[in-house]
Amino acid sequence: MTHVVESGSGPALLMLHGIGGSADSFAPQFDELAGSLRLLAWDAPGYGRSEDPGRPFDLDDYADAAADVIRDRCGDAGAHVLGMSWGGVIATRLALRHPGLVRSLLLGSSTVGSGADGEAADRMRARAATLEQQGAEAFAAERAPRLLSGTADDELTAKATAIMASSIRLPGYGYAAESMAAADHTADLPKIDVPTLVLSGDEDGVTGVPASQVLAGGIPGAVFVTIRGAGHLANQERPDAFDAWVESFIHITERLRNHL
């Protein structure tokens, strides 16, 4: 079973976490956006409170699993989809495979996939062995602080570390890393035909602004936004600015749909 957290009412937004997260990664969004949006966030298969997949998952499998959540919770009406980092790569594949289910696409701190860069793909594939060697707590203690800007306080760093440590395990993390390493959506971006917002923290040292700009430049009509003072976990570090853009984009998209 895929664990899904749900709260609020309004247009539905499915939130897909990054490779080191879970539904808990979206706590700031649940705190602020449930008054105007129906929020759903999953623990990806093999993460957190979700069951391990019965076989290795690739990116198509994750996208299809997300599509199943939308169909189960929202029916044919579909949902807006927010993906952070790896979750954004899943969301992109979801929009390519199941365009009728995606009302709009919101890609935070994301990329075309690590497969666009051979060295990045190798580093991604090596992560599973590091997790096995170090264990989740030590792995999170080393990696989580890098996901925030240099001005992040100790409380935020501790929260991000705790979420990662409680979310990741093998084999799920290894499947996720391989799916990311094998992905390169560069040539497929022009096929995306849904309203798209790309968000990047201006201090993101993991994805980086240029990689997010590649997404925005490749998807027809995409809007690109920089969140000031935010690292890779922009939705957690600068939730006020992040949430304002997300909320506005979804409601504008809904209004435009209703007038067509």
C-alpha positions in Angstrom: 0.0 0.0 0.0 1.1 3.6 -0.8 0.7 5.8 2.3 -1.0 9.1 1.4 -1.6 12.1 3.8 -4.6 14.2 2.9 -5.9 17.5 4.2 -7.9 20.6 3.2 -10.4 21.4 0.4 -10.3 23.0 -2.9 -8.4 22.1 -6.1 -6.4 18.9 -5.5 -2.6 19.0 -5.3 -0.6 15.9 -5.2 2.9 16.5 -3.7 5.8 14.2 -4.5 8.8 14.4 -2.2 12.5 14.3 -3.1 14.8 11.3 -2.9 15.5 11.9 0.8 12.0 12.7 1.9 8.5 11.6 2.6 5.0 13.2 3.0 6.5 14.8 6.1 8.7 17.0 3.8 5.5 19.0 3.0 4.6 19.9 6.6 4.9 23.6 5.8 2.5 23.3 2.9 -0.1 21.4 5.0 0.2 24.1 7.6 -0.5 27.0 5.2 -2.3 25.8 2.1 -5.0 23.4 3.4 -7.4 26.3 3.6 -7.6 26.8 -0.1 -6.3 23.5 -1.6 -7.0 19.8 -1.1 -3.5 18.6 -0.4 -2.3 15.0 -0.9 1.3 13.9 -0.2 2.6 10.4 -0.6 5.4 8.4 0.9 6.8 7.0 -2.4 6.8 3.2 -2.7 9.6 1.9 -0.5 9.7 5.1 1.6 8.5 6.0 5.1 5.1 4.4 5.8 4.6 2.9 2.3 5.3 -0.7 1.6 8.4 -1.8 -0.3 7.7 -2.6 -4.0 7.7 -6.3 -4.7 10.2 -5.7 -7.5 12.6 -3.0 -8.6 10.8 0.1 -9.6 11.9 2.3 -12.5 10.7 5.8 -13.3 7.7 4.6 -15.3 6.6 2.6 -12.3 6.8 5.5 -9.9 4.9 7.7 -12.4 2.2 5.0 -12.8 2.0 4.6 -9.0 1.4 8.4 -8.7 -1.2 8.1 -11.4 -3.0 5.4 -9.4 -3.1 7.8 -6.4 -4.7 10.5 -8.5 -7.3 8.1 -10.0 -8.1 6.7 -6.6 -8.4 10.0 -4.8 -9.5 12.4 -7.5 -10.9 10.3 -10.3 -10.8 11.5 -13.9 -10.8 15.2 -12.8 -7.1 14.7 -12.1 -4.9 16.9 -9.9 -2.3 19.5 -9.9 1.1 17.9 -9.3 4.0 19.4 -7.3 7.3 17.5 -7.4 10.4 18.4 -5.4 13.7 17.3 -6.9 13.4 13.5 -7.6 9.6 14.0 -7.2 9.8 16.6 -10.0 11.4 14.0 -12.3 8.5 11.6 -11.4 6.0 14.4 -12.0 7.5 15.2 -15.4 7.3 11.5 -16.4 3.7 11.4 -15.0 2.8 14.4 -17.3 4.3 12.6 -20.2 2.6 9.2 -19.5 -0.7 10.4 -18.1 -1.3 14.0 -19.3 -5.0 13.8 -18.8 -4.5 13.4 -15.0 -2.2 16.4 -14.6 -4.1 19.7 -14.3 -0.8 21.6 -13.9 2.8 20.8 -13.2 4.9 22.4 -10.5 8.6 21.5 -10.4 10.6 22.5 -7.4 14.4 22.2 -7.3 14.2 19.7 -10.1 16.1 18.6 -13.2 15.7 16.6 -16.4 17.2 13.7 -14.5 20.7 12.6 -13.6 21.0 10.6 -16.8 21.8 13.9 -18.7 25.3 13.9 -17.0 27.3 10.6 -16.8 29.2 11.6 -13.7 26.1 12.8 -11.9 24.4 9.5 -12.8 27.4 7.5 -11.4 27.3 9.5 -8.2 23.5 8.9 -7.9 23.9 5.2 -8.3 26.7 5.1 -5.7 24.3 6.5 -3.0 22.6 3.2 -2.2 25.9 1.6 -1.2 26.7 4.6 1.0 23.4 4.3 2.7 23.9 0.6 3.3 27.4 1.3 4.7 26.5 4.3 6.9 22.9 3.5 8.0 20.0 6.0 7.6 20.9 8.3 10.6 24.5 8.8 9.7 23.6 9.2 6.0 21.0 11.8 6.8 23.3 13.7 9.2 25.8 14.0 6.4 23.5 14.8 3.5 20.6 16.8 4.9 22.5 20.0 5.8 23.7 20.3 2.2 20.1 20.7 1.1 19.7 24.0 2.9 21.2 27.4 2.4 24.1 28.7 4.4 21.7 30.8 6.6 19.4 27.9 7.7 19.1 27.7 11.4 19.8 24.6 13.6 16.1 23.8 14.1 15.4 23.6 10.4 18.5 21.5 9.8 17.5 19.1 12.6 14.0 18.8 11.1 15.3 18.1 7.6 17.8 15.5 9.0 15.1 13.8 11.1 12.7 13.6 8.1 15.4 12.0 5.9 16.5 9.5 8.5 13.0 8.3 9.1 12.0 8.2 5.4 14.8 6.3 3.6 15.7 2.6 3.6 16.8 0.0 1.2 15.8 -1.4 -1.3 13.5 1.6 -1.9 16.2 4.3 -1.9 18.3 2.2 -4.3 15.4 1.9 -6.7 14.8 5.6 -6.5 18.5 6.4 -7.1 18.6 4.1 -10.2 15.4 5.6 -11.6 17.0 9.1 -11.2 20.3 8.0 -12.7 18.6 6.5 -15.8 16.4 9.5 -16.5 17.0 12.2 -19.0 13.9 14.1 -20.1 15.7 16.7 -22.2 14.3 15.6 -25.5 10.8 15.0 -24.1 10.2 18.4 -22.5 8.6 19.9 -25.7 5.9 17.2 -25.5 4.6 18.5 -22.2 1.3 20.3 -22.7 0.1 21.4 -19.3 0.6 24.7 -17.5 4.0 24.5 -15.7 5.7 26.4 -13.0 9.4 25.8 -12.2 10.7 27.0 -8.8 14.3 27.2 -7.7 16.0 28.4 -4.6 18.7 30.9 -5.4 21.1 29.1 -3.0 20.3 25.6 -4.2 23.8 23.9 -4.3 22.4 20.5 -5.2 20.3 21.0 -8.4 21.3 24.6 -9.0 19.4 27.4 -10.8 20.8 26.5 -14.3 19.4 23.0 -14.2 16.0 24.3 -13.2 16.2 26.8 -16.0 16.8 24.0 -18.5 13.4 22.6 -17.4 11.7 25.9 -17.8 13.3 26.6 -21.1 12.4 23.2 -22.5 8.7 23.0 -21.5 6.5 25.2 -23.7 5.1 28.2 -21.9 6.7 27.3 -18.5 7.1 30.0 -15.9 10.3 30.2 -13.9 10.5 31.6 -10.4 13.5 32.0 -8.1 12.9 31.8 -4.3 15.4 34.1 -2.6 17.3 32.8 0.4 16.4 29.2 -0.2 18.5 26.1 -0.8 17.4 22.8 -2.3 14.6 22.3 0.2 12.9 25.6 -0.8 9.5 24.5 0.2 10.7 23.9 3.8 13.2 26.8 4.1 11.1 29.6 2.6 7.6 28.3 2.8 5.8 31.7 2.7 7.2 32.6 -0.7 7.1 29.1 -2.0 3.5 28.6 -1.0 2.4 31.9 -2.4 3.6 31.0 -5.8 2.1 27.5 -5.7 -1.3 28.7 -4.5 -1.5 31.6 -7.0 -0.4 29.4 -9.9 -2.9 26.7 -9.2 -5.8 29.1 -8.7 -4.9 31.0 -11.9 -4.7 27.7 -13.8 -8.2 26.7 -12.5 -9.7 30.1 -13.5 -8.3 29.8 -17.0 -9.6 26.2 -17.3 -13.0 27.3 -16.2 -13.1 30.0 -18.9 -12.2 27.7 -21.8 
